[in-house]
Amino acid sequence: MFETINCFPIIAMCFTPAYDGYGEGRIVLVDRGEKHDERYVVAWQAHGDSHGPYWYKAWESARYCRTLKDARKEFVKRVNKEPV
């Protein structure tokens, strides 16, 4: 079973550490389904832990893509920008 965000399945993710005033989170690749012209979303999702571990419900800094090929490229580009 896929994990979801905004009721859409996350098909890839990469965890991101806290840095430069941002908390930890993850970069996600989401499939919104065939009914959307820009079917795929690459975005960042914040992690919070004020009441135990949880993920915020929304994504941020989204890039919407028509094809999975373009979404994969965007996902890899964002992952490669992350500090090591």
N, C-alpha and C positions, 0 to 999 in steps of 0.2 A: 504494500500500500504506500502511496506517495504522501509525503508531507505536503501541506498546502499553505498558500497565502492568498487572501481575498477569495477563497474557495477554488483557486486554480492550483494544479499540481506543480510542485517544484521539481524540475527534471535534472538540475545540477546545482551544486552549491559549493562555496568555499568560505570557510570561516576567516574572519578578519580580527586582528588584535586591537585593543584600545591603543590609540596614539593621537597626538596633536589635538587633544581636547575632545576627541570622539570616543565613545564607548565601543566595546566589542560588538561585532555583528557578523553578517555574512553577505556575500554576493550571491544572488540567486538568478537562475534562469527558469522562467515560468512559462508554461504553455496555457494560453487563454482559450484555445480551441478554435475550430474552423470558422466560427461565426464572426471572428474579429479579423479585419483586414491586416492589422499588425498583430499577428497571433502571438508572438513571443515577446517577453519582457526580460530585460537584464536590469537588475536593480540591486540596491543595498537595503538590507533589513536590519534594524537595530535590535540588540539584545538588552533586556532589562532584568534586574533581579531584586527589585524592592520587596516583592512578596514571593520569592522563590524564582527559579529560572523560568523565563518565558521569552517569547519573541513578540515584538510589537506587531500589531495587526496589519499595518500598511508598509508599503515599500517606498523607498526614497531614491532620488537621482536616477529615475527610470529612463531607459532607452528602449523604444518599441521597435520591433523588427518584423518584417513581412515573412522572412524565411528562416528556417532553423540554421542554415549555413551562416547567414549574417549574424544571428543571435549567438552562435558559437564563437564567432570571431570577436564579437563585443565582449562576451564573457571572458575569454582567454586574455584579451587586452586588459580588462579590469583586474583580473587575478594577477597578471604580471606586474601591475603597478603597485601592488601591495608590498609593504616593507617586510623584509625577511627577518 
